[in-house]
Every structure is written in C-alpha cells, then in structure tokens.
Amino acid sequence: MVSAQFPRFRSILDQFSPYKPGHTVSAPDGRSFKLSSNESPFAPLPSVVKVIAEAAGQVNRYPDNGSVELTEAIAARFGVPASHVAVGCGSVGLAQQLLEAVGEPGAEVLYAWRSFESYPTLSDLAGVTSVRVPLRGETHDLAAMADAITDRTRLIFVCNPNNPTGTVVHRAELEWFLGRVPEDCLVVLDEAYSEYVRDAGVPDGISLYRDRANTAVLRTFSKAYGLAGLRVGFMVAHEPVVDAVRKTKLPFTVNALGQVAAIASLEAEPELLERVEAVVKERVRVRGELLAQGWTVPPTEANFVWLRLGDGGLRPRGSERPAARHRRRARVDRRSRGQRHFAGGRQGVSPPALSPDSDRVP
Ligand SMILES: Cc1ncc(COP(=O)(O)O)c(C=O)c1O
C-alpha cells in the first residue's frame, strides 16, 4: 500500500494547473483544422518535409547544442551578428530561460493582462512576482505599465501583436515606453505573430533592439513558418542577454529535426509568406463578417480574432457592453497569491499616439 505521505513540492505548484493546450476538434467531414494554439493551418512545405525525413535517419546522435548553422542562417536573414542570436525550444522556452536568468527573490516581472497564458506560470516557476497591468481598449496600456515599474522590476514582456487580443502597440508609444524603462531592466518584445502584421505603424522589434542594450526580441518558427510541432524559436538581443540565455539553457534542447527544418523554412520563406498572406486575407474576411453581425472584435494583426467569452461577453454589440464590464472587473482582480494586480493609474506623462489601434489592413 502507498503511504499517505507524498513528497513535498514547492507550494507555488498548488496555485496553477499544468498548461492546457487548445482542444483538437474534428469535423465529421474531416475538413477541420486545429488552430486553437494559433498555429498554421498549412502542412509544412514538401521541401521542408524532405530535409526532416533525411535528418530523421541520424537521430541516434545528439543535435548541435549551439544550433550553429541555424543561428548563422537567422543572423544572415535578419541582418544581425550571430552573437546576437539565441535559438531555443520554442520562443516559450526562451521566455522561460530569460525568467530564470532574472529570477531572484523579490524580483518582479511586468506584463499586460490578458496576454500570453504562459507568462504567469513561467514567472511563478522562476520564483518572481508577476505584476499584471490590465489591457486598456484590449491593448497594452503602456502608460500604466510605465507607472508600474519599480526598482524590483527585472523583466517586462510586451507582446506585439498581443495574444489573445491580436491588438498592437505602435512605434512612437513603444519607443516612449522603452525610454521609461531603467537600463538594468530587460524588455522582451514577444513577436510570435510578427509575420502577420500589416499595419505599417507597428515596429519590427529587431529595428528597436539595436541601440538598446536592455531590449530583446522573441520570434518563433511555430506560427508563420508552420513548425509548431518541432519547437524552434529564437531571440535577438545584445551579447550579455544572449549569454544569460545560453547559461539557462537545458543542453540539446533544440532538436536536430527542428534545426534543419528551420533552416529549410528560411530558405523557402517566399513560399511560406504566401501562405501567411492567405491567412491575413482570411482574418480580414472573418473579422468583417463578425463586425457585420454586431460582434465586438478588436482590430487584429495576428492570425486569430478575439471574442471575449463568459460573463455575458459573447453577445452582439448593442445588447450590452460586456467588454467594459469585464475590464472594470480586471482592475480589482487579485486572484493568485504572489501576483500583484496594478490598477493602472494614468498619472505622469502619457505616451504619444495612444490612439485606438489602426484598423488598416490590406
Ligand atoms: C505571444 C506568444 N509567444 C510565444 C508563444 C510560444 O510559441 P512557441 O513556443 O511555439 O515558439 C506563443 C504561442 O502561442 C505566443 O502566442
């Protein structure tokens, strides 16, 4: 018989459930696509499948721990030094490494809420305190986020476009915000959906990190490049940030198939980006249809649209104002221990161009 006493684990583990991926839905006619993790609906290109199949014959060997060839390919593609690139097990793996790199007792991590579901869990696991700043108009409230910075803030996520809302922050307001962040605090621009952005006012994080030692950009091969199953993401940042990420890396964490597939996908980029264009067109169509039916759907620059559910939120416009009610609630929500909700004061200077998101789409 098993004894009644089980091993003791960190108490923080009692505060959240394991990550739950989105449901897989099968339509009777077999025409459904699983998109609930915002992945690509398209199968990988035949040229990419071919290199994966070739590499499969050598998986008795460990992968290249430094992902050297892939690092160089990314560096060449984005016009940055290879020493500014770190490859990880998905961009979520890199986010975890970054949090571990800053996570000491008392450290705070700041992010908008809602935003990417993994930020709270990874922050808890790294032993840092999450400070969540409610979205304003479904997008980052950068003025409130700037006000929430303390001398304990070690890392700030700005998810652009934001998951799950698809909304964006524009160059002027982001530059204003970056100017408000102390130099010893890392800003992580999480750009998992950057290939889907068509709003010309949204900055490419890689243009912002160059003269900012405390700014890192996360990108992924999971969405536009269609390699979610192989788990490859990358970070572009200055060398001290890359070094910190290398130190917190689990050995061999980027697998051999992922490395060759990512290189092949970069080579096939024009073809892959045609598929992205098809998704962008569909996003415009879907949002247009939903708006026409009276739903509230924020402008999206990602590969998904955001419908607020629950608490009366799923209702066509006019019958109620669920989003406003929901927002009010978020401002007083203090659910998890170890997490501080910032109420979003707007005292102090405001960023320029805090206008509603551009709705410009091709
Ligand atoms: C904003 C954001 N960042 C990071 C990720 C993680 O992507 P991956 O770990 O597959 O690179 C996702 C996935 O949904 C995301 O939405």
The ligand as a Tripos MOL2 file, in Angstrom:
@<TRIPOS>MOLECULE
LIG
   16    16     1     0     0
SMALL
NO_CHARGES

@<TRIPOS>ATOM
      1 C1          2.7150   35.5130  -27.7930 C.3       1 LIG1
      2 C2          3.2970   34.1540  -27.8640 C.ar      1 LIG1
      3 N1          4.5660   33.9900  -27.5250 N.ar      1 LIG1
      4 C3          5.1430   32.7910  -27.5770 C.ar      1 LIG1
      5 C4          4.4360   31.6990  -27.9750 C.ar      1 LIG1
      6 C5          5.1250   30.3730  -27.9580 C.3       1 LIG1
      7 O1          5.4310   29.9270  -29.1920 O.3       1 LIG1
      8 P1          6.4830   28.7740  -29.3950 P.3       1 LIG1
      9 O2          6.9850   28.3460  -28.0470 O.co2     1 LIG1
     10 O3          5.7730   27.7120  -30.1140 O.co2     1 LIG1
     11 O4          7.5930   29.4080  -30.1800 O.co2     1 LIG1
     12 C6          3.1060   31.8070  -28.3490 C.ar      1 LIG1
     13 C7          2.3220   30.6300  -28.7440 C.2       1 LIG1
     14 O5          1.1350   30.5960  -28.7610 O.2       1 LIG1
     15 C8          2.5180   33.0780  -28.2740 C.ar      1 LIG1
     16 O6          1.2370   33.2580  -28.5870 O.3       1 LIG1
@<TRIPOS>BOND
     1     1     2 1
     2     2     3 ar
     3     2    15 ar
     4     3     4 ar
     5     4     5 ar
     6     5     6 1
     7     5    12 ar
     8     6     7 1
     9     7     8 1
    10     8     9 2
    11     8    10 1
    12     8    11 1
    13    12    13 1
    14    12    15 ar
    15    13    14 2
    16    15    16 1
@<TRIPOS>SUBSTRUCTURE
     1 LIG1         1 GROUP 0 **** ****
